Amino acid sequence: MEEMINLFLENSSEENKANNTLITNFFNEYKNELILHLKQEEATLFPYAFELDNAFKTKTLSNNLTEKIQ
């Protein structure tokens, strides 16, 4: 996606400079927010999902997981 935007911007006319700045800023903000969101999921959601999966497979529920569920 980033490559396509860069290609678009490279081939854009000078008349569209203001629009190109808007596109660049929007994409960069979107990309940064997406990266932050994915890092948060890796840190919290995925470990929690693995704990739930393990509890289901082993049919045991730890006190730690019980507290997280409540």
CHARMM internal coordinates of N, CA and C (Angstrom, degrees):
IC EDIT
DIST 1 N 1 CA 1.4405
DIST 1 CA 1 C 1.5299
ANGL 1 N 1 CA 1 C 109.89
DIST 1 C 2 N 1.3260
ANGL 1 CA 1 C 2 N 115.67
DIHE 1 N 1 CA 1 C 2 N -45.19
DIST 2 N 2 CA 1.4565
ANGL 1 C 2 N 2 CA 119.67
DIHE 1 CA 1 C 2 N 2 CA -179.67
DIST 2 CA 2 C 1.5274
ANGL 2 N 2 CA 2 C 111.02
DIHE 1 C 2 N 2 CA 2 C -63.34
DIST 2 C 3 N 1.3130
ANGL 2 CA 2 C 3 N 117.09
DIHE 2 N 2 CA 2 C 3 N -39.78
DIST 3 N 3 CA 1.4587
ANGL 2 C 3 N 3 CA 120.81
DIHE 2 CA 2 C 3 N 3 CA 177.67
DIST 3 CA 3 C 1.5267
ANGL 3 N 3 CA 3 C 111.32
DIHE 2 C 3 N 3 CA 3 C -62.57
DIST 3 C 4 N 1.3255
ANGL 3 CA 3 C 4 N 116.39
DIHE 3 N 3 CA 3 C 4 N -40.25
DIST 4 N 4 CA 1.4642
ANGL 3 C 4 N 4 CA 120.48
DIHE 3 CA 3 C 4 N 4 CA 179.47
DIST 4 CA 4 C 1.5279
ANGL 4 N 4 CA 4 C 110.56
DIHE 3 C 4 N 4 CA 4 C -65.83
DIST 4 C 5 N 1.3099
ANGL 4 CA 4 C 5 N 117.31
DIHE 4 N 4 CA 4 C 5 N -41.27
DIST 5 N 5 CA 1.4677
ANGL 4 C 5 N 5 CA 120.35
DIHE 4 CA 4 C 5 N 5 CA 178.07
DIST 5 CA 5 C 1.5192
ANGL 5 N 5 CA 5 C 110.17
DIHE 4 C 5 N 5 CA 5 C -64.44
DIST 5 C 6 N 1.3254
ANGL 5 CA 5 C 6 N 116.59
DIHE 5 N 5 CA 5 C 6 N -43.92
DIST 6 N 6 CA 1.4605
ANGL 5 C 6 N 6 CA 119.62
DIHE 5 CA 5 C 6 N 6 CA 178.69
DIST 6 CA 6 C 1.5229
ANGL 6 N 6 CA 6 C 111.30
DIHE 5 C 6 N 6 CA 6 C -62.19
DIST 6 C 7 N 1.3076
ANGL 6 CA 6 C 7 N 117.22
DIHE 6 N 6 CA 6 C 7 N -40.56
DIST 7 N 7 CA 1.4570
ANGL 6 C 7 N 7 CA 121.04
DIHE 6 CA 6 C 7 N 7 CA 177.73
DIST 7 CA 7 C 1.5309
ANGL 7 N 7 CA 7 C 110.39
DIHE 6 C 7 N 7 CA 7 C -63.46
DIST 7 C 8 N 1.3150
ANGL 7 CA 7 C 8 N 116.04
DIHE 7 N 7 CA 7 C 8 N -43.32
DIST 8 N 8 CA 1.4619
ANGL 7 C 8 N 8 CA 120.61
DIHE 7 CA 7 C 8 N 8 CA 177.02
DIST 8 CA 8 C 1.5304
ANGL 8 N 8 CA 8 C 110.96
DIHE 7 C 8 N 8 CA 8 C -59.13
DIST 8 C 9 N 1.3277
ANGL 8 CA 8 C 9 N 115.92
DIHE 8 N 8 CA 8 C 9 N -45.54
DIST 9 N 9 CA 1.4625
ANGL 8 C 9 N 9 CA 120.28
DIHE 8 CA 8 C 9 N 9 CA -178.33
DIST 9 CA 9 C 1.5272
ANGL 9 N 9 CA 9 C 111.72
DIHE 8 C 9 N 9 CA 9 C -66.75
DIST 9 C 10 N 1.3138
ANGL 9 CA 9 C 10 N 116.88
DIHE 9 N 9 CA 9 C 10 N -38.12
DIST 10 N 10 CA 1.4664
ANGL 9 C 10 N 10 CA 121.01
DIHE 9 CA 9 C 10 N 10 CA 178.57
DIST 10 CA 10 C 1.5246
ANGL 10 N 10 CA 10 C 111.77
DIHE 9 C 10 N 10 CA 10 C -62.84
DIST 10 C 11 N 1.3197
ANGL 10 CA 10 C 11 N 116.62
DIHE 10 N 10 CA 10 C 11 N -33.89
DIST 11 N 11 CA 1.4547
ANGL 10 C 11 N 11 CA 121.33
DIHE 10 CA 10 C 11 N 11 CA -176.87
DIST 11 CA 11 C 1.5221
ANGL 11 N 11 CA 11 C 113.40
DIHE 10 C 11 N 11 CA 11 C -96.38
DIST 11 C 12 N 1.3035
ANGL 11 CA 11 C 12 N 116.16
DIHE 11 N 11 CA 11 C 12 N 5.57
DIST 12 N 12 CA 1.4530
ANGL 11 C 12 N 12 CA 121.51
DIHE 11 CA 11 C 12 N 12 CA -178.63
DIST 12 CA 12 C 1.5302
ANGL 12 N 12 CA 12 C 110.04
DIHE 11 C 12 N 12 CA 12 C -84.59
DIST 12 C 13 N 1.3102
ANGL 12 CA 12 C 13 N 115.62
DIHE 12 N 12 CA 12 C 13 N 151.32
DIST 13 N 13 CA 1.4674
ANGL 12 C 13 N 13 CA 120.11
DIHE 12 CA 12 C 13 N 13 CA -179.62
DIST 13 CA 13 C 1.5259
ANGL 13 N 13 CA 13 C 110.61
DIHE 12 C 13 N 13 CA 13 C -77.00
DIST 13 C 14 N 1.3104
ANGL 13 CA 13 C 14 N 113.91
DIHE 13 N 13 CA 13 C 14 N 162.08
DIST 14 N 14 CA 1.4649
ANGL 13 C 14 N 14 CA 120.84
DIHE 13 CA 13 C 14 N 14 CA 178.53
DIST 14 CA 14 C 1.5348
ANGL 14 N 14 CA 14 C 111.07
DIHE 13 C 14 N 14 CA 14 C -64.28
DIST 14 C 15 N 1.3263
ANGL 14 CA 14 C 15 N 116.88
DIHE 14 N 14 CA 14 C 15 N -25.75
DIST 15 N 15 CA 1.4667
ANGL 14 C 15 N 15 CA 121.23
DIHE 14 CA 14 C 15 N 15 CA 179.09
DIST 15 CA 15 C 1.5256
ANGL 15 N 15 CA 15 C 111.80
DIHE 14 C 15 N 15 CA 15 C -61.95
DIST 15 C 16 N 1.3102
ANGL 15 CA 15 C 16 N 116.35
DIHE 15 N 15 CA 15 C 16 N -25.46
DIST 16 N 16 CA 1.4632
ANGL 15 C 16 N 16 CA 121.04
DIHE 15 CA 15 C 16 N 16 CA -176.78
DIST 16 CA 16 C 1.5244
ANGL 16 N 16 CA 16 C 113.25
DIHE 15 C 16 N 16 CA 16 C -95.82
DIST 16 C 17 N 1.3151
ANGL 16 CA 16 C 17 N 117.38
DIHE 16 N 16 CA 16 C 17 N 17.10
DIST 17 N 17 CA 1.4622
ANGL 16 C 17 N 17 CA 120.64
DIHE 16 CA 16 C 17 N 17 CA -175.47
DIST 17 CA 17 C 1.5374
ANGL 17 N 17 CA 17 C 112.54
DIHE 16 C 17 N 17 CA 17 C -56.15
DIST 17 C 18 N 1.3321
ANGL 17 CA 17 C 18 N 117.30
DIHE 17 N 17 CA 17 C 18 N -43.07
DIST 18 N 18 CA 1.4727
ANGL 17 C 18 N 18 CA 120.30
DIHE 17 CA 17 C 18 N 18 CA 179.79
DIST 18 CA 18 C 1.5234
ANGL 18 N 18 CA 18 C 110.74
DIHE 17 C 18 N 18 CA 18 C -64.18
DIST 18 C 19 N 1.3250
ANGL 18 CA 18 C 19 N 116.11
DIHE 18 N 18 CA 18 C 19 N -42.40
DIST 19 N 19 CA 1.4658
ANGL 18 C 19 N 19 CA 119.70
DIHE 18 CA 18 C 19 N 19 CA 177.61
DIST 19 CA 19 C 1.5211
ANGL 19 N 19 CA 19 C 111.38
DIHE 18 C 19 N 19 CA 19 C -65.74
DIST 19 C 20 N 1.3123
ANGL 19 CA 19 C 20 N 115.87
DIHE 19 N 19 CA 19 C 20 N -37.84
DIST 20 N 20 CA 1.4695
ANGL 19 C 20 N 20 CA 119.74
DIHE 19 CA 19 C 20 N 20 CA 179.27
DIST 20 CA 20 C 1.5228
ANGL 20 N 20 CA 20 C 111.28
DIHE 19 C 20 N 20 CA 20 C -63.12
DIST 20 C 21 N 1.3192
ANGL 20 CA 20 C 21 N 115.55
DIHE 20 N 20 CA 20 C 21 N -37.80
DIST 21 N 21 CA 1.4633
ANGL 20 C 21 N 21 CA 119.67
DIHE 20 CA 20 C 21 N 21 CA 177.15
DIST 21 CA 21 C 1.5272
ANGL 21 N 21 CA 21 C 110.23
DIHE 20 C 21 N 21 CA 21 C -64.22
DIST 21 C 22 N 1.3251
ANGL 21 CA 21 C 22 N 116.84
DIHE 21 N 21 CA 21 C 22 N -42.60
DIST 22 N 22 CA 1.4669
ANGL 21 C 22 N 22 CA 120.65
DIHE 21 CA 21 C 22 N 22 CA 177.77
DIST 22 CA 22 C 1.5287
ANGL 22 N 22 CA 22 C 111.11
DIHE 21 C 22 N 22 CA 22 C -61.78
DIST 22 C 23 N 1.3193
ANGL 22 CA 22 C 23 N 116.05
DIHE 22 N 22 CA 22 C 23 N -44.64
DIST 23 N 23 CA 1.4731
ANGL 22 C 23 N 23 CA 120.53
DIHE 22 CA 22 C 23 N 23 CA 179.81
DIST 23 CA 23 C 1.5255
ANGL 23 N 23 CA 23 C 110.10
DIHE 22 C 23 N 23 CA 23 C -62.40
DIST 23 C 24 N 1.3142
ANGL 23 CA 23 C 24 N 116.33
DIHE 23 N 23 CA 23 C 24 N -45.94
DIST 24 N 24 CA 1.4652
ANGL 23 C 24 N 24 CA 120.71
DIHE 23 CA 23 C 24 N 24 CA -179.52
DIST 24 CA 24 C 1.5247
ANGL 24 N 24 CA 24 C 111.08
DIHE 23 C 24 N 24 CA 24 C -61.54
DIST 24 C 25 N 1.3207
ANGL 24 CA 24 C 25 N 116.52
DIHE 24 N 24 CA 24 C 25 N -47.19
DIST 25 N 25 CA 1.4699
ANGL 24 C 25 N 25 CA 119.95
DIHE 24 CA 24 C 25 N 25 CA -179.63
DIST 25 CA 25 C 1.5187
ANGL 25 N 25 CA 25 C 111.72
DIHE 24 C 25 N 25 CA 25 C -63.49
DIST 25 C 26 N 1.3286
ANGL 25 CA 25 C 26 N 116.79
DIHE 25 N 25 CA 25 C 26 N -43.53
DIST 26 N 26 CA 1.4592
ANGL 25 C 26 N 26 CA 120.43
DIHE 25 CA 25 C 26 N 26 CA 179.44
DIST 26 CA 26 C 1.5221
ANGL 26 N 26 CA 26 C 110.68
DIHE 25 C 26 N 26 CA 26 C -60.75
DIST 26 C 27 N 1.3287
ANGL 26 CA 26 C 27 N 116.00
DIHE 26 N 26 CA 26 C 27 N -48.03
DIST 27 N 27 CA 1.4602
ANGL 26 C 27 N 27 CA 118.96
DIHE 26 CA 26 C 27 N 27 CA -177.98
DIST 27 CA 27 C 1.5235
ANGL 27 N 27 CA 27 C 111.43
DIHE 26 C 27 N 27 CA 27 C -63.62
DIST 27 C 28 N 1.3279
ANGL 27 CA 27 C 28 N 117.18
DIHE 27 N 27 CA 27 C 28 N -43.46
DIST 28 N 28 CA 1.4643
ANGL 27 C 28 N 28 CA 119.79
DIHE 27 CA 27 C 28 N 28 CA -179.19
DIST 28 CA 28 C 1.5275
ANGL 28 N 28 CA 28 C 111.69
DIHE 27 C 28 N 28 CA 28 C -62.86
DIST 28 C 29 N 1.3371
ANGL 28 CA 28 C 29 N 117.05
DIHE 28 N 28 CA 28 C 29 N -40.33
DIST 29 N 29 CA 1.4694
ANGL 28 C 29 N 29 CA 120.06
DIHE 28 CA 28 C 29 N 29 CA 176.82
DIST 29 CA 29 C 1.5262
ANGL 29 N 29 CA 29 C 110.68
DIHE 28 C 29 N 29 CA 29 C -65.15
DIST 29 C 30 N 1.3185
ANGL 29 CA 29 C 30 N 115.89
DIHE 29 N 29 CA 29 C 30 N -43.89
DIST 30 N 30 CA 1.4660
ANGL 29 C 30 N 30 CA 120.70
DIHE 29 CA 29 C 30 N 30 CA 178.71
DIST 30 CA 30 C 1.5288
ANGL 30 N 30 CA 30 C 110.52
DIHE 29 C 30 N 30 CA 30 C -60.21
DIST 30 C 31 N 1.3136
ANGL 30 CA 30 C 31 N 116.41
DIHE 30 N 30 CA 30 C 31 N -46.69
DIST 31 N 31 CA 1.4661
ANGL 30 C 31 N 31 CA 121.29
DIHE 30 CA 30 C 31 N 31 CA -179.02
DIST 31 CA 31 C 1.5268
ANGL 31 N 31 CA 31 C 110.51
DIHE 30 C 31 N 31 CA 31 C -61.48
DIST 31 C 32 N 1.3282
ANGL 31 CA 31 C 32 N 117.30
DIHE 31 N 31 CA 31 C 32 N -44.83
DIST 32 N 32 CA 1.4694
ANGL 31 C 32 N 32 CA 120.69
DIHE 31 CA 31 C 32 N 32 CA -179.92
DIST 32 CA 32 C 1.5269
ANGL 32 N 32 CA 32 C 111.51
DIHE 31 C 32 N 32 CA 32 C -63.89
DIST 32 C 33 N 1.3268
ANGL 32 CA 32 C 33 N 117.15
DIHE 32 N 32 CA 32 C 33 N -41.63
DIST 33 N 33 CA 1.4644
ANGL 32 C 33 N 33 CA 120.38
DIHE 32 CA 32 C 33 N 33 CA 177.97
DIST 33 CA 33 C 1.5280
ANGL 33 N 33 CA 33 C 111.45
DIHE 32 C 33 N 33 CA 33 C -65.46
DIST 33 C 34 N 1.3229
ANGL 33 CA 33 C 34 N 116.71
DIHE 33 N 33 CA 33 C 34 N -39.21
DIST 34 N 34 CA 1.4582
ANGL 33 C 34 N 34 CA 120.49
DIHE 33 CA 33 C 34 N 34 CA 178.46
DIST 34 CA 34 C 1.5227
ANGL 34 N 34 CA 34 C 111.25
DIHE 33 C 34 N 34 CA 34 C -64.71
DIST 34 C 35 N 1.3181
ANGL 34 CA 34 C 35 N 116.79
DIHE 34 N 34 CA 34 C 35 N -44.55
DIST 35 N 35 CA 1.4719
ANGL 34 C 35 N 35 CA 120.74
DIHE 34 CA 34 C 35 N 35 CA 178.44
DIST 35 CA 35 C 1.5227
ANGL 35 N 35 CA 35 C 110.38
DIHE 34 C 35 N 35 CA 35 C -61.37
DIST 35 C 36 N 1.3269
ANGL 35 CA 35 C 36 N 117.44
DIHE 35 N 35 CA 35 C 36 N -44.29
DIST 36 N 36 CA 1.4662
ANGL 35 C 36 N 36 CA 121.09
DIHE 35 CA 35 C 36 N 36 CA 177.70
DIST 36 CA 36 C 1.5226
ANGL 36 N 36 CA 36 C 111.07
DIHE 35 C 36 N 36 CA 36 C -60.88
DIST 36 C 37 N 1.3206
ANGL 36 CA 36 C 37 N 116.37
DIHE 36 N 36 CA 36 C 37 N -43.98
DIST 37 N 37 CA 1.4634
ANGL 36 C 37 N 37 CA 120.95
DIHE 36 CA 36 C 37 N 37 CA 179.38
DIST 37 CA 37 C 1.5322
ANGL 37 N 37 CA 37 C 110.96
DIHE 36 C 37 N 37 CA 37 C -61.45
DIST 37 C 38 N 1.3040
ANGL 37 CA 37 C 38 N 117.35
DIHE 37 N 37 CA 37 C 38 N -44.67
DIST 38 N 38 CA 1.4689
ANGL 37 C 38 N 38 CA 120.53
DIHE 37 CA 37 C 38 N 38 CA 179.94
DIST 38 CA 38 C 1.5226
ANGL 38 N 38 CA 38 C 111.69
DIHE 37 C 38 N 38 CA 38 C -64.91
DIST 38 C 39 N 1.3186
ANGL 38 CA 38 C 39 N 117.04
DIHE 38 N 38 CA 38 C 39 N -38.32
DIST 39 N 39 CA 1.4691
ANGL 38 C 39 N 39 CA 120.28
DIHE 38 CA 38 C 39 N 39 CA 177.12
DIST 39 CA 39 C 1.5218
ANGL 39 N 39 CA 39 C 111.09
DIHE 38 C 39 N 39 CA 39 C -64.10
DIST 39 C 40 N 1.3345
ANGL 39 CA 39 C 40 N 116.39
DIHE 39 N 39 CA 39 C 40 N -39.34
DIST 40 N 40 CA 1.4662
ANGL 39 C 40 N 40 CA 120.22
DIHE 39 CA 39 C 40 N 40 CA 177.98
DIST 40 CA 40 C 1.5222
ANGL 40 N 40 CA 40 C 110.70
DIHE 39 C 40 N 40 CA 40 C -65.59
DIST 40 C 41 N 1.3250
ANGL 40 CA 40 C 41 N 116.97
DIHE 40 N 40 CA 40 C 41 N -40.10
DIST 41 N 41 CA 1.4669
ANGL 40 C 41 N 41 CA 119.71
DIHE 40 CA 40 C 41 N 41 CA 177.47
DIST 41 CA 41 C 1.5249
ANGL 41 N 41 CA 41 C 110.72
DIHE 40 C 41 N 41 CA 41 C -64.10
DIST 41 C 42 N 1.3205
ANGL 41 CA 41 C 42 N 117.33
DIHE 41 N 41 CA 41 C 42 N -42.04
DIST 42 N 42 CA 1.4560
ANGL 41 C 42 N 42 CA 120.44
DIHE 41 CA 41 C 42 N 42 CA 178.85
DIST 42 CA 42 C 1.5218
ANGL 42 N 42 CA 42 C 111.36
DIHE 41 C 42 N 42 CA 42 C -62.67
DIST 42 C 43 N 1.3191
ANGL 42 CA 42 C 43 N 116.70
DIHE 42 N 42 CA 42 C 43 N -34.14
DIST 43 N 43 CA 1.4595
ANGL 42 C 43 N 43 CA 120.78
DIHE 42 CA 42 C 43 N 43 CA -177.07
DIST 43 CA 43 C 1.5250
ANGL 43 N 43 CA 43 C 113.26
DIHE 42 C 43 N 43 CA 43 C -81.98
DIST 43 C 44 N 1.3298
ANGL 43 CA 43 C 44 N 117.79
DIHE 43 N 43 CA 43 C 44 N -30.68
DIST 44 N 44 CA 1.4680
ANGL 43 C 44 N 44 CA 119.03
DIHE 43 CA 43 C 44 N 44 CA -174.07
DIST 44 CA 44 C 1.5255
ANGL 44 N 44 CA 44 C 114.01
DIHE 43 C 44 N 44 CA 44 C -121.07
DIST 44 C 45 N 1.3029
ANGL 44 CA 44 C 45 N 117.42
DIHE 44 N 44 CA 44 C 45 N -52.01
DIST 45 N 45 CA 1.4630
ANGL 44 C 45 N 45 CA 120.02
DIHE 44 CA 44 C 45 N 45 CA -173.40
DIST 45 CA 45 C 1.5255
ANGL 45 N 45 CA 45 C 112.65
DIHE 44 C 45 N 45 CA 45 C -68.77
DIST 45 C 46 N 1.3190
ANGL 45 CA 45 C 46 N 117.23
DIHE 45 N 45 CA 45 C 46 N -48.22
DIST 46 N 46 CA 1.4630
ANGL 45 C 46 N 46 CA 119.20
DIHE 45 CA 45 C 46 N 46 CA -176.92
DIST 46 CA 46 C 1.5254
ANGL 46 N 46 CA 46 C 112.81
DIHE 45 C 46 N 46 CA 46 C -63.43
DIST 46 C 47 N 1.3460
ANGL 46 CA 46 C 47 N 119.54
DIHE 46 N 46 CA 46 C 47 N -45.59
DIST 47 N 47 CA 1.4689
ANGL 46 C 47 N 47 CA 117.98
DIHE 46 CA 46 C 47 N 47 CA 176.55
DIST 47 CA 47 C 1.5327
ANGL 47 N 47 CA 47 C 112.49
DIHE 46 C 47 N 47 CA 47 C -60.00
DIST 47 C 48 N 1.3256
ANGL 47 CA 47 C 48 N 116.81
DIHE 47 N 47 CA 47 C 48 N -38.73
DIST 48 N 48 CA 1.4641
ANGL 47 C 48 N 48 CA 121.16
DIHE 47 CA 47 C 48 N 48 CA 178.25
DIST 48 CA 48 C 1.5313
ANGL 48 N 48 CA 48 C 110.33
DIHE 47 C 48 N 48 CA 48 C -63.85
DIST 48 C 49 N 1.3276
ANGL 48 CA 48 C 49 N 116.92
DIHE 48 N 48 CA 48 C 49 N -44.48
DIST 49 N 49 CA 1.4668
ANGL 48 C 49 N 49 CA 120.78
DIHE 48 CA 48 C 49 N 49 CA 178.91
DIST 49 CA 49 C 1.5237
ANGL 49 N 49 CA 49 C 110.86
DIHE 48 C 49 N 49 CA 49 C -62.47
DIST 49 C 50 N 1.3318
ANGL 49 CA 49 C 50 N 116.93
DIHE 49 N 49 CA 49 C 50 N -39.39
DIST 50 N 50 CA 1.4665
ANGL 49 C 50 N 50 CA 120.13
DIHE 49 CA 49 C 50 N 50 CA 177.82
DIST 50 CA 50 C 1.5225
ANGL 50 N 50 CA 50 C 111.11
DIHE 49 C 50 N 50 CA 50 C -65.12
DIST 50 C 51 N 1.3406
ANGL 50 CA 50 C 51 N 116.53
DIHE 50 N 50 CA 50 C 51 N -38.67
DIST 51 N 51 CA 1.4700
ANGL 50 C 51 N 51 CA 120.21
DIHE 50 CA 50 C 51 N 51 CA 176.36
DIST 51 CA 51 C 1.5241
ANGL 51 N 51 CA 51 C 110.86
DIHE 50 C 51 N 51 CA 51 C -62.57
DIST 51 C 52 N 1.3238
ANGL 51 CA 51 C 52 N 116.90
DIHE 51 N 51 CA 51 C 52 N -44.70
DIST 52 N 52 CA 1.4632
ANGL 51 C 52 N 52 CA 120.59
DIHE 51 CA 51 C 52 N 52 CA 178.36
DIST 52 CA 52 C 1.5297
ANGL 52 N 52 CA 52 C 111.15
DIHE 51 C 52 N 52 CA 52 C -62.36
DIST 52 C 53 N 1.3066
ANGL 52 CA 52 C 53 N 116.29
DIHE 52 N 52 CA 52 C 53 N -43.43
DIST 53 N 53 CA 1.4614
ANGL 52 C 53 N 53 CA 120.71
DIHE 52 CA 52 C 53 N 53 CA 179.03
DIST 53 CA 53 C 1.5240
ANGL 53 N 53 CA 53 C 110.49
DIHE 52 C 53 N 53 CA 53 C -62.15
DIST 53 C 54 N 1.3084
ANGL 53 CA 53 C 54 N 116.75
DIHE 53 N 53 CA 53 C 54 N -43.63
DIST 54 N 54 CA 1.4613
ANGL 53 C 54 N 54 CA 120.60
DIHE 53 CA 53 C 54 N 54 CA 179.52
DIST 54 CA 54 C 1.5346
ANGL 54 N 54 CA 54 C 110.70
DIHE 53 C 54 N 54 CA 54 C -64.32
DIST 54 C 55 N 1.3208
ANGL 54 CA 54 C 55 N 116.92
DIHE 54 N 54 CA 54 C 55 N -41.39
DIST 55 N 55 CA 1.4720
ANGL 54 C 55 N 55 CA 120.31
DIHE 54 CA 54 C 55 N 55 CA 178.50
DIST 55 CA 55 C 1.5210
ANGL 55 N 55 CA 55 C 110.50
DIHE 54 C 55 N 55 CA 55 C -63.05
DIST 55 C 56 N 1.3154
ANGL 55 CA 55 C 56 N 116.71
DIHE 55 N 55 CA 55 C 56 N -39.70
DIST 56 N 56 CA 1.4627
ANGL 55 C 56 N 56 CA 120.65
DIHE 55 CA 55 C 56 N 56 CA 178.23
DIST 56 CA 56 C 1.5268
ANGL 56 N 56 CA 56 C 110.95
DIHE 55 C 56 N 56 CA 56 C -64.79
DIST 56 C 57 N 1.3363
ANGL 56 CA 56 C 57 N 115.95
DIHE 56 N 56 CA 56 C 57 N -45.22
DIST 57 N 57 CA 1.4678
ANGL 56 C 57 N 57 CA 119.90
DIHE 56 CA 56 C 57 N 57 CA -177.48
DIST 57 CA 57 C 1.5247
ANGL 57 N 57 CA 57 C 112.34
DIHE 56 C 57 N 57 CA 57 C -67.48
DIST 57 C 58 N 1.3249
ANGL 57 CA 57 C 58 N 116.32
DIHE 57 N 57 CA 57 C 58 N -39.55
DIST 58 N 58 CA 1.4655
ANGL 57 C 58 N 58 CA 120.23
DIHE 57 CA 57 C 58 N 58 CA -176.36
DIST 58 CA 58 C 1.5301
ANGL 58 N 58 CA 58 C 112.27
DIHE 57 C 58 N 58 CA 58 C -91.29
DIST 58 C 59 N 1.3311
ANGL 58 CA 58 C 59 N 115.38
DIHE 58 N 58 CA 58 C 59 N -8.91
DIST 59 N 59 CA 1.4618
ANGL 58 C 59 N 59 CA 121.33
DIHE 58 CA 58 C 59 N 59 CA -177.57
DIST 59 CA 59 C 1.5269
ANGL 59 N 59 CA 59 C 112.43
DIHE 58 C 59 N 59 CA 59 C 56.97
DIST 59 C 60 N 1.3359
ANGL 59 CA 59 C 60 N 114.91
DIHE 59 N 59 CA 59 C 60 N 35.77
DIST 60 N 60 CA 1.4677
ANGL 59 C 60 N 60 CA 121.38
DIHE 59 CA 59 C 60 N 60 CA 175.76
DIST 60 CA 60 C 1.5232
ANGL 60 N 60 CA 60 C 108.61
DIHE 59 C 60 N 60 CA 60 C -130.43
DIST 60 C 61 N 1.3125
ANGL 60 CA 60 C 61 N 115.10
DIHE 60 N 60 CA 60 C 61 N 144.62
DIST 61 N 61 CA 1.4561
ANGL 60 C 61 N 61 CA 121.02
DIHE 60 CA 60 C 61 N 61 CA -178.36
DIST 61 CA 61 C 1.5216
ANGL 61 N 61 CA 61 C 108.25
DIHE 60 C 61 N 61 CA 61 C -125.10
DIST 61 C 62 N 1.3147
ANGL 61 CA 61 C 62 N 116.44
DIHE 61 N 61 CA 61 C 62 N 112.22
DIST 62 N 62 CA 1.4667
ANGL 61 C 62 N 62 CA 120.35
DIHE 61 CA 61 C 62 N 62 CA -179.29
DIST 62 CA 62 C 1.5237
ANGL 62 N 62 CA 62 C 110.21
DIHE 61 C 62 N 62 CA 62 C -73.51
DIST 62 C 63 N 1.3341
ANGL 62 CA 62 C 63 N 115.67
DIHE 62 N 62 CA 62 C 63 N 159.31
DIST 63 N 63 CA 1.4679
ANGL 62 C 63 N 63 CA 119.91
DIHE 62 CA 62 C 63 N 63 CA 177.44
DIST 63 CA 63 C 1.5301
ANGL 63 N 63 CA 63 C 110.66
DIHE 62 C 63 N 63 CA 63 C -62.81
DIST 63 C 64 N 1.3308
ANGL 63 CA 63 C 64 N 115.45
DIHE 63 N 63 CA 63 C 64 N -36.92
DIST 64 N 64 CA 1.4576
ANGL 63 C 64 N 64 CA 120.96
DIHE 63 CA 63 C 64 N 64 CA 179.32
DIST 64 CA 64 C 1.5419
ANGL 64 N 64 CA 64 C 110.61
DIHE 63 C 64 N 64 CA 64 C -60.72
DIST 64 C 65 N 1.2992
ANGL 64 CA 64 C 65 N 117.29
DIHE 64 N 64 CA 64 C 65 N -45.65
DIST 65 N 65 CA 1.4542
ANGL 64 C 65 N 65 CA 121.19
DIHE 64 CA 64 C 65 N 65 CA 179.72
DIST 65 CA 65 C 1.5264
ANGL 65 N 65 CA 65 C 110.81
DIHE 64 C 65 N 65 CA 65 C -68.95
DIST 65 C 66 N 1.3126
ANGL 65 CA 65 C 66 N 116.69
DIHE 65 N 65 CA 65 C 66 N -38.08
DIST 66 N 66 CA 1.4692
ANGL 65 C 66 N 66 CA 121.04
DIHE 65 CA 65 C 66 N 66 CA 177.35
DIST 66 CA 66 C 1.5238
ANGL 66 N 66 CA 66 C 109.90
DIHE 65 C 66 N 66 CA 66 C -58.70
DIST 66 C 67 N 1.3238
ANGL 66 CA 66 C 67 N 117.65
DIHE 66 N 66 CA 66 C 67 N -43.03
DIST 67 N 67 CA 1.4601
ANGL 66 C 67 N 67 CA 121.42
DIHE 66 CA 66 C 67 N 67 CA 178.99
DIST 67 CA 67 C 1.5253
ANGL 67 N 67 CA 67 C 111.28
DIHE 66 C 67 N 67 CA 67 C -65.11
DIST 67 C 68 N 1.3236
ANGL 67 CA 67 C 68 N 117.45
DIHE 67 N 67 CA 67 C 68 N -37.54
DIST 68 N 68 CA 1.4590
ANGL 67 C 68 N 68 CA 120.49
DIHE 67 CA 67 C 68 N 68 CA 178.98
DIST 68 CA 68 C 1.5219
ANGL 68 N 68 CA 68 C 111.45
DIHE 67 C 68 N 68 CA 68 C -67.35
DIST 68 C 69 N 1.3097
ANGL 68 CA 68 C 69 N 117.17
DIHE 68 N 68 CA 68 C 69 N -35.07
DIST 69 N 69 CA 1.4575
ANGL 68 C 69 N 69 CA 121.11
DIHE 68 CA 68 C 69 N 69 CA -178.55
DIST 69 CA 69 C 1.5221
ANGL 69 N 69 CA 69 C 111.05
DIHE 68 C 69 N 69 CA 69 C -70.20
DIST 69 C 70 N 1.3243
ANGL 69 CA 69 C 70 N 116.37
DIHE 69 N 69 CA 69 C 70 N -36.77
DIST 70 N 70 CA 1.4666
ANGL 69 C 70 N 70 CA 120.87
DIHE 69 CA 69 C 70 N 70 CA -177.91
DIST 70 CA 70 C 1.4572
ANGL 70 N 70 CA 70 C 108.30
DIHE 69 C 70 N 70 CA 70 C -74.10
END
COOR INIT
IC SEED 1 N 1 CA 1 C
IC BUILD
